[in-house]
Amino acid sequence: MGSKRSATFVIIGGGIAGVSCLEGLSFLMPSETIILISSSPLVKTVTNIMPITKTLSHFDVEEKSLDDFSNLHPGISIIHATVIGLDSQHHSVILTNGEIIQYKKLCICAGGNPKIIAENNSHVLGIRDTESVKEFELKIKNASKIVVVGNGGIATEIVHEIEGIEMVWVIKDKHISATFVDPGAAEFFQNQVRKIEDKKERERSMVKRLKYTTTSEGASSSVKGAALGPDWHRSFELSHERNESSKVIIEYQCEVQCLKSRGDFTVPPDDEWPIYVELTNGKIIGCDFVVSATGVIPNSQLFVSGNDNLEIAEDGGLKVDWKMETTVPDVFAAGDICTASWDKAHHWFQMRLWTQARHMGMYAAKSMVGSLRGEEILQDFCFELFSHVTYFFGFKVVLLGLFNGQKLNGEYEVLLRVTKGAEYIKLVMKDGKMQGAVLIGETDLEEMCENLILNQLDLTEYGEDLLNPDIDIEDYFD
């Protein structure tokens, strides 16, 4: 039996959710003991927080070694080890080094593992954490052609950031970046994908203002190191020195059927590559390696394999209630590992993003403190409205509320304003009230849209003038 340690609060995981929880706990109850358990030698810290609206903030993520992080938080104990077991009856977790850590309140922030299209294949790389990006950085230097599989944020950023190499982008949807944007926004980005326009030479063209109504048939439906944060690619050299130009070929509405090596063919292909990708559309593509960026699976199996009665949701996450507490008393969870299982506000839904990981981690800390003190708490305002800010193809992208008509069963209208190379604004409207927004570019409409979604003001009288570029609509709603 290993040694024992105890703390009032124990956090598993050094990603954004875990560190946000830790910082919240140390602020709310600085006199209580806190232990952070990290399987990675690096932790993710949130810096340079810039509030944009009441629910929306832009921030940077910095990696720090456990020693550096410990120096910043001298009152907190940090253990570099992996959890191999949970004994909730005795309020303890068991580590690989044999230690047993006892807690009063536990928060599990163990994140998720990338969905890899082929495990244990040296020519397939999943992009999820810093270690995998470093491997990618090494591989890309000697590559001339790669296949990128996936249509979310990481795949989109890879296609935009890599230069001087041929890429085949395999997506199962009808348009790019479908996890976040609709076909109209995808078309707005299309020139950036093809590397046609020079970013410094974008010119404003004639403004297009459009309105259309959807039908239900077209409705939108979505133990590694800590997950990557925003602007992760800025810390790495992803350009390729051998070629000046880049070529991107997009294979729409298809998936990877199987992977092959040259020896798997009865008649070997004329071109010789380390790996070949056979797609469901019948095409076979040779390349140096494959990037698998198809999302994550909550890293929950360890915690549901015992007798702890931790319930798991259909998507594999640990079920949590509105206080971020699991189905086991005194055990909370936050970030990618958990699934929001409460009756959600109409304009909020869960996506496994770093913004929500931060919100969940901070709120879990508040709930843990309230539970320890026996105090009643209220759900945080951040769960009233879905909000996310990121950057795609060099453009600021703000997503608010039901930005793709989620939960509306296809019964909504859309107002659009498009200025080629400069901005793309989409407002999702139902019964004259704003339900969501996509704001691409420097639109300065974030606060107005947030207020209109939250207040559910009837905007029928304004009609399409909501997006009339000759009217400063913000003056109406100050």
C-alpha positions as semicolon CSV with decimal commas, in nm:
position;residue;x (nm);y (nm);z (nm)
1;M;0,000;0,000;0,000
2;G;0,136;0,339;-0,099
3;S;0,150;0,655;0,105
4;K;-0,159;0,863;0,173
5;R;-0,222;1,232;0,135
6;S;-0,541;1,428;0,180
7;A;-0,683;1,765;0,079
8;T;-1,011;1,946;0,098
9;F;-1,023;1,977;-0,281
10;V;-0,864;1,742;-0,535
11;I;-0,863;1,810;-0,910
12;I;-0,775;1,552;-1,175
13;G;-0,640;1,709;-1,495
14;G;-0,421;2,008;-1,583
15;G;-0,611;2,136;-1,884
16;I;-0,817;2,452;-1,910
17;A;-1,107;2,309;-1,708
18;G;-0,886;2,175;-1,429
19;V;-0,671;2,486;-1,396
20;S;-0,977;2,714;-1,408
21;C;-1,132;2,507;-1,129
22;L;-0,813;2,529;-0,926
23;E;-0,787;2,904;-0,964
24;G;-1,151;2,943;-0,868
25;L;-1,106;2,733;-0,555
26;S;-0,790;2,913;-0,448
27;F;-0,969;3,246;-0,487
28;L;-1,287;3,144;-0,305
29;M;-1,127;2,943;-0,024
30;P;-0,755;3,027;-0,009
31;S;-0,714;2,871;0,335
32;E;-0,821;2,521;0,223
33;T;-0,580;2,257;0,092
34;I;-0,589;2,184;-0,282
35;I;-0,416;1,907;-0,479
36;L;-0,391;1,907;-0,859
37;I;-0,308;1,573;-1,025
38;S;-0,169;1,601;-1,378
39;S;-0,061;1,315;-1,604
40;S;0,115;1,566;-1,829
41;P;0,430;1,762;-1,731
42;L;0,257;2,073;-1,866
43;V;-0,057;2,253;-1,758
44;K;-0,269;2,505;-1,948
45;T;-0,320;2,848;-1,794
46;V;-0,557;3,117;-1,920
47;T;-0,400;3,461;-1,970
48;N;-0,479;3,799;-2,128
49;I;-0,852;3,768;-2,072
50;M;-1,038;4,035;-2,272
51;P;-1,413;4,054;-2,204
52;I;-1,611;4,115;-2,524
53;T;-1,966;4,084;-2,387
54;K;-2,128;3,962;-2,066
55;T;-2,088;3,599;-2,171
56;L;-1,802;3,621;-2,421
57;S;-1,429;3,665;-2,361
58;H;-1,120;3,619;-2,571
59;F;-0,817;3,480;-2,396
60;D;-0,479;3,324;-2,459
61;V;-0,363;2,990;-2,328
62;E;-0,009;2,948;-2,203
63;E;0,161;2,624;-2,119
64;K;0,361;2,607;-1,801
65;S;0,573;2,334;-1,652
66;L;0,448;2,188;-1,326
67;D;0,738;2,358;-1,143
68;D;0,661;2,700;-1,289
69;F;0,293;2,659;-1,218
70;S;0,368;2,549;-0,864
71;N;0,574;2,863;-0,810
72;L;0,275;3,073;-0,913
73;H;0,053;2,888;-0,664
74;P;0,277;2,810;-0,366
75;G;-0,014;2,702;-0,146
76;I;-0,123;2,426;-0,383
77;S;0,022;2,075;-0,408
78;I;0,079;1,943;-0,760
79;I;0,134;1,574;-0,832
80;H;0,268;1,448;-1,164
81;A;0,101;1,107;-1,192
82;T;-0,185;0,928;-1,358
83;V;-0,502;0,825;-1,179
84;I;-0,569;0,450;-1,207
85;G;-0,867;0,419;-0,978
86;L;-1,142;0,597;-0,789
87;D;-1,291;0,481;-0,460
88;S;-1,577;0,721;-0,397
89;Q;-1,697;0,532;-0,089
90;H;-1,372;0,617;0,086
91;H;-1,334;0,954;-0,092
92;S;-0,999;0,861;-0,245
93;V;-0,820;0,826;-0,578
94;I;-0,534;0,585;-0,651
95;L;-0,231;0,693;-0,853
96;T;0,023;0,505;-1,066
97;N;0,296;0,587;-0,816
98;G;0,104;0,401;-0,548
99;E;-0,015;0,707;-0,363
100;I;-0,371;0,732;-0,234
101;I;-0,516;1,082;-0,233
102;Q;-0,815;1,145;-0,011
103;Y;-1,057;1,431;-0,075
104;K;-1,363;1,605;0,061
105;K;-1,462;1,733;-0,284
106;L;-1,324;1,595;-0,611
107;C;-1,341;1,747;-0,960
108;I;-1,263;1,524;-1,258
109;C;-1,126;1,728;-1,551
110;A;-0,950;1,448;-1,739
111;G;-1,055;1,577;-2,082
112;G;-1,100;1,363;-2,389
113;N;-0,898;1,147;-2,623
114;P;-0,891;1,215;-2,998
115;K;-1,092;0,990;-3,226
116;I;-0,821;0,829;-3,440
117;I;-0,928;0,671;-3,768
118;A;-0,660;0,402;-3,720
119;E;-0,487;0,326;-3,392
120;N;-0,120;0,223;-3,382
121;N;-0,047;0,334;-3,737
122;S;0,274;0,537;-3,758
123;H;0,142;0,720;-4,065
124;V;-0,175;0,843;-3,891
125;L;-0,146;1,132;-3,646
126;G;-0,420;1,261;-3,417
127;I;-0,395;1,630;-3,328
128;R;-0,512;1,695;-2,975
129;D;-0,239;1,814;-2,739
130;T;0,098;1,987;-2,753
131;E;0,290;1,660;-2,779
132;S;0,098;1,556;-3,091
133;V;0,147;1,900;-3,249
134;K;0,522;1,874;-3,194
135;E;0,520;1,538;-3,372
136;F;0,318;1,697;-3,651
137;E;0,570;1,981;-3,674
138;L;0,851;1,729;-3,730
139;K;0,658;1,520;-3,984
140;I;0,549;1,815;-4,197
141;K;0,907;1,926;-4,264
142;N;0,973;1,621;-4,481
143;A;0,629;1,585;-4,635
144;S;0,503;1,696;-4,975
145;K;0,142;1,574;-4,950
146;I;-0,089;1,499;-4,659
147;V;-0,453;1,403;-4,608
148;V;-0,650;1,592;-4,344
149;V;-0,961;1,414;-4,214
150;G;-1,221;1,611;-4,018
151;N;-1,425;1,928;-4,045
152;G;-1,398;2,098;-3,705
153;G;-1,180;2,373;-3,566
154;I;-0,845;2,194;-3,565
155;A;-0,884;2,063;-3,922
156;T;-0,985;2,409;-4,041
157;E;-0,685;2,573;-3,873
158;I;-0,442;2,314;-4,012
159;V;-0,563;2,369;-4,370
160;H;-0,529;2,745;-4,330
161;E;-0,195;2,755;-4,151
162;I;0,011;2,503;-4,347
163;E;0,197;2,647;-4,643
164;G;0,402;2,500;-4,921
165;I;0,246;2,153;-4,927
166;E;-0,032;1,970;-5,109
167;M;-0,330;1,883;-4,891
168;V;-0,638;1,672;-4,949
169;W;-0,913;1,771;-4,706
170;V;-1,163;1,489;-4,648
171;I;-1,495;1,602;-4,499
172;K;-1,823;1,416;-4,453
173;D;-2,031;1,731;-4,503
174;K;-2,139;1,935;-4,802
175;H;-1,930;2,235;-4,696
176;I;-1,614;2,316;-4,501
177;S;-1,602;2,391;-4,127
178;A;-1,954;2,253;-4,082
179;T;-1,908;2,210;-3,707
180;F;-1,922;2,587;-3,674
181;V;-2,055;2,756;-3,986
182;D;-2,324;2,718;-4,252
183;P;-2,272;2,685;-4,629
184;G;-2,286;3,063;-4,674
185;A;-2,001;3,124;-4,432
186;A;-1,811;2,835;-4,588
187;E;-1,840;3,007;-4,926
188;F;-1,713;3,329;-4,766
189;F;-1,403;3,137;-4,653
190;Q;-1,356;2,950;-4,981
191;N;-1,100;3,185;-5,136
192;Q;-0,892;3,158;-4,821
193;V;-0,889;2,781;-4,849
194;R;-0,769;2,800;-5,207
195;K;-0,502;3,057;-5,116
196;I;-0,632;3,280;-5,396
197;E;-0,655;3,613;-5,220
198;D;-0,365;3,783;-5,055
199;K;-0,474;3,875;-4,704
200;K;-0,314;4,218;-4,736
201;E;-0,496;4,296;-5,060
202;R;-0,855;4,223;-4,963
203;E;-1,086;4,482;-5,105
204;R;-1,435;4,560;-4,993
205;S;-1,686;4,473;-5,262
206;M;-2,055;4,554;-5,294
207;V;-2,253;4,463;-4,983
208;K;-2,506;4,183;-5,031
209;R;-2,807;4,171;-4,801
210;L;-3,010;3,855;-4,819
211;K;-3,300;3,692;-4,641
212;Y;-3,417;3,333;-4,667
213;T;-3,631;3,082;-4,479
214;T;-3,519;2,728;-4,402
215;T;-3,725;2,413;-4,408
216;S;-3,705;2,129;-4,161
217;E;-3,523;1,923;-4,425
218;G;-3,236;2,171;-4,423
219;A;-3,206;2,206;-4,047
220;S;-2,866;2,175;-3,884
221;S;-2,828;1,912;-3,619
222;S;-2,261;1,798;-3,297
223;V;-0,491;0,981;-2,092
224;K;-0,336;1,247;-2,322
225;G;-0,197;1,588;-2,249
226;A;-0,441;1,872;-2,202
227;A;-0,638;1,985;-2,505
228;L;-0,511;2,262;-2,727
229;G;-0,636;2,611;-2,657
230;P;-0,711;2,900;-2,890
231;D;-0,450;3,003;-3,148
232;W;-0,249;2,688;-3,074
233;H;-0,083;2,699;-3,416
234;R;0,094;3,029;-3,343
235;S;0,346;2,852;-3,122
236;F;0,460;2,613;-3,395
237;E;0,632;2,638;-3,731
238;L;0,390;2,479;-3,976
239;S;0,518;2,621;-4,302
240;H;0,704;2,413;-4,557
241;E;1,027;2,542;-4,705
242;R;1,042;2,349;-5,030
243;N;0,742;2,501;-5,206
244;E;0,609;2,854;-5,219
245;S;0,251;2,768;-5,312
246;S;-0,005;2,544;-5,148
247;K;-0,267;2,328;-5,310
248;V;-0,582;2,224;-5,128
249;I;-0,817;1,965;-5,274
250;I;-1,143;1,915;-5,086
251;E;-1,323;1,581;-5,102
252;Y;-1,681;1,650;-4,995
253;Q;-1,941;1,412;-4,847
254;C;-1,707;1,119;-4,796
255;E;-1,514;0,942;-4,524
256;V;-1,213;0,714;-4,497
257;Q;-1,305;0,362;-4,605
258;C;-0,971;0,206;-4,519
259;L;-0,596;0,265;-4,515
260;K;-0,356;0,070;-4,731
261;S;0,015;0,029;-4,789
262;R;0,174;-0,030;-5,128
263;G;0,190;-0,403;-5,061
264;D;-0,188;-0,426;-5,021
265;F;-0,247;-0,367;-5,393
266;T;-0,258;-0,649;-5,645
267;V;-0,136;-0,401;-5,903
268;P;0,082;-0,143;-5,722
269;P;0,000;0,223;-5,796
270;D;0,233;0,420;-6,020
271;D;0,306;0,668;-5,745
272;E;0,486;0,546;-5,434
273;W;0,370;0,677;-5,095
274;P;0,409;0,560;-4,736
275;I;0,029;0,527;-4,700
276;Y;-0,279;0,527;-4,921
277;V;-0,626;0,642;-4,817
278;E;-0,929;0,479;-4,978
279;L;-1,237;0,701;-4,953
280;T;-1,604;0,606;-4,959
281;N;-1,636;0,791;-5,292
282;G;-1,402;0,534;-5,447
283;K;-1,092;0,751;-5,473
284;I;-0,754;0,629;-5,350
285;I;-0,509;0,898;-5,240
286;G;-0,143;0,844;-5,165
287;C;0,028;1,071;-4,913
288;D;0,313;1,102;-4,664
289;F;0,082;1,083;-4,362
290;V;-0,278;1,132;-4,250
291;V;-0,397;1,389;-3,996
292;S;-0,698;1,262;-3,801
293;A;-0,892;1,557;-3,658
294;T;-1,237;1,407;-3,613
295;G;-1,322;1,515;-3,260
296;V;-1,275;1,369;-2,915
297;I;-1,412;1,092;-2,696
298;P;-1,458;1,179;-2,327
299;N;-1,184;1,014;-2,123
300;S;-1,436;0,865;-1,880
301;Q;-1,386;0,489;-1,895
302;L;-1,152;0,474;-1,598
303;F;-1,409;0,639;-1,377
304;V;-1,706;0,422;-1,473
305;S;-1,532;0,086;-1,464
306;G;-1,556;0,045;-1,087
307;N;-1,843;0,035;-0,841
308;D;-1,879;0,408;-0,803
309;N;-2,219;0,445;-0,977
310;L;-2,093;0,727;-1,195
311;E;-2,348;0,745;-1,473
312;I;-2,231;0,793;-1,829
313;A;-2,422;0,973;-2,104
314;E;-2,484;0,845;-2,457
315;D;-2,188;1,044;-2,588
316;G;-1,954;0,882;-2,334
317;G;-1,928;1,176;-2,095
318;L;-1,983;1,169;-1,722
319;K;-2,334;1,296;-1,649
320;V;-2,336;1,617;-1,446
321;D;-2,624;1,822;-1,309
322;W;-2,651;2,201;-1,319
323;K;-2,403;2,224;-1,029
324;M;-2,145;2,023;-1,231
325;E;-2,187;1,737;-0,981
326;T;-2,186;1,380;-1,107
327;T;-2,428;1,110;-0,994
328;V;-2,190;1,038;-0,704
329;P;-2,200;1,286;-0,412
330;D;-1,891;1,506;-0,369
331;V;-1,760;1,412;-0,716
332;F;-1,782;1,689;-0,974
333;A;-1,666;1,703;-1,336
334;A;-1,590;1,978;-1,590
335;G;-1,468;2,015;-1,946
336;D;-1,457;1,757;-2,224
337;I;-1,505;1,461;-1,990
338;C;-1,854;1,565;-1,877
339;T;-2,196;1,582;-2,039
340;A;-2,443;1,852;-1,936
341;S;-2,748;1,651;-1,824
342;W;-2,974;1,920;-1,683
343;D;-3,268;2,103;-1,843
344;K;-3,068;2,356;-2,041
345;A;-3,156;2,716;-2,115
346;H;-3,312;2,756;-2,459
347;H;-3,015;2,943;-2,608
348;W;-2,739;2,726;-2,460
349;F;-2,609;2,385;-2,561
350;Q;-2,287;2,196;-2,502
351;M;-1,996;2,183;-2,742
352;R;-1,659;2,053;-2,628
353;L;-1,472;2,381;-2,668
354;W;-1,207;2,552;-2,458
355;T;-1,445;2,839;-2,381
356;Q;-1,695;2,601;-2,222
357;A;-1,415;2,414;-2,044
358;R;-1,318;2,740;-1,875
359;H;-1,678;2,824;-1,780
360;M;-1,739;2,475;-1,644
361;G;-1,417;2,465;-1,444
362;M;-1,484;2,800;-1,280
363;Y;-1,844;2,710;-1,202
364;A;-1,747;2,368;-1,063
365;A;-1,521;2,551;-0,816
366;K;-1,811;2,769;-0,705
367;S;-2,033;2,463;-0,663
368;M;-1,770;2,268;-0,468
369;V;-1,727;2,558;-0,226
370;G;-2,103;2,596;-0,188
371;S;-2,137;2,224;-0,120
372;L;-1,861;2,230;0,140
373;R;-2,014;2,528;0,318
374;G;-2,370;2,402;0,284
375;E;-2,465;2,719;0,097
376;E;-2,723;2,749;-0,176
377;I;-2,586;2,861;-0,512
378;L;-2,741;2,977;-0,837
379;Q;-2,646;2,859;-1,182
380;D;-2,394;3,081;-1,354
381;F;-2,512;3,329;-1,618
382;C;-2,270;3,180;-1,873
383;F;-2,509;2,885;-1,917
384;E;-2,788;3,114;-2,039
385;L;-2,637;3,171;-2,384
386;F;-2,400;2,972;-2,604
387;S;-2,106;3,196;-2,692
388;H;-1,773;3,126;-2,856
389;V;-1,503;3,332;-3,026
390;T;-1,226;3,193;-3,242
391;Y;-1,032;3,272;-3,561
392;F;-1,068;3,092;-3,895
393;F;-0,867;3,180;-4,207
394;G;-0,749;3,499;-4,039
395;F;-1,101;3,622;-3,955
396;K;-1,252;3,670;-3,611
397;V;-1,552;3,437;-3,573
398;V;-1,816;3,496;-3,303
399;L;-2,094;3,242;-3,249
400;L;-2,390;3,332;-3,029
401;G;-2,702;3,143;-2,924
402;L;-2,860;2,905;-3,174
403;F;-2,621;3,020;-3,446
404;N;-2,700;2,736;-3,684
405;G;-3,066;2,703;-3,591
406;Q;-3,005;2,433;-3,332
407;K;-3,325;2,333;-3,144
408;L;-3,546;2,523;-3,391
409;N;-3,642;2,222;-3,608
410;G;-3,570;2,418;-3,924
411;E;-3,845;2,672;-3,857
412;Y;-3,659;3,002;-3,868
413;E;-3,552;3,284;-4,095
414;V;-3,202;3,409;-4,165
415;L;-3,086;3,764;-4,230
416;L;-2,750;3,793;-4,406
417;R;-2,505;4,070;-4,480
418;V;-2,194;3,976;-4,675
419;T;-1,904;4,199;-4,771
420;K;-1,659;3,990;-4,968
421;G;-1,323;3,960;-4,797
422;A;-1,435;4,166;-4,498
423;E;-1,741;4,041;-4,308
424;Y;-2,015;3,780;-4,296
425;I;-2,310;3,846;-4,064
426;K;-2,591;3,597;-4,013
427;L;-2,883;3,654;-3,778
428;V;-3,113;3,362;-3,697
429;M;-3,469;3,491;-3,644
430;K;-3,792;3,324;-3,534
431;D;-4,126;3,501;-3,481
432;G;-3,947;3,835;-3,510
433;K;-3,702;3,758;-3,230
434;M;-3,330;3,692;-3,261
435;Q;-3,227;3,337;-3,168
436;G;-2,862;3,327;-3,276
437;A;-2,587;3,497;-3,472
438;V;-2,270;3,426;-3,668
439;L;-2,039;3,727;-3,687
440;I;-1,727;3,691;-3,903
441;G;-1,486;3,982;-3,927
442;E;-1,466;4,298;-3,717
443;T;-1,842;4,359;-3,703
444;D;-1,869;4,519;-3,354
445;L;-2,217;4,364;-3,325
446;E;-2,143;4,111;-3,052
447;E;-2,291;4,300;-2,760
448;M;-2,601;4,408;-2,947
449;C;-2,673;4,055;-3,068
450;E;-2,613;3,906;-2,724
451;N;-2,861;4,149;-2,566
452;L;-3,124;4,090;-2,833
453;I;-3,100;3,713;-2,797
454;L;-3,118;3,726;-2,418
455;N;-3,395;3,988;-2,403
456;Q;-3,604;3,831;-2,681
457;L;-3,718;4,174;-2,796
458;D;-3,968;4,168;-3,084
459;L;-3,779;4,309;-3,383
460;T;-4,051;4,265;-3,642
461;E;-4,082;4,640;-3,710
462;Y;-3,715;4,665;-3,806
463;G;-3,724;4,385;-4,064
464;E;-3,421;4,374;-4,288
465;D;-3,304;4,713;-4,160
466;L;-3,139;4,521;-3,877
467;L;-2,852;4,470;-4,122
468;N;-2,880;4,785;-4,329
469;P;-2,519;4,911;-4,354
470;D;-2,647;5,270;-4,381
471;I;-2,817;5,253;-4,040
472;D;-2,624;5,235;-3,714
473;I;-2,857;4,979;-3,562
474;E;-2,660;4,969;-3,238
475;D;-2,797;5,314;-3,150
476;Y;-3,146;5,166;-3,125
477;F;-3,048;4,913;-2,859
478;D;-2,797;5,092;-2,637
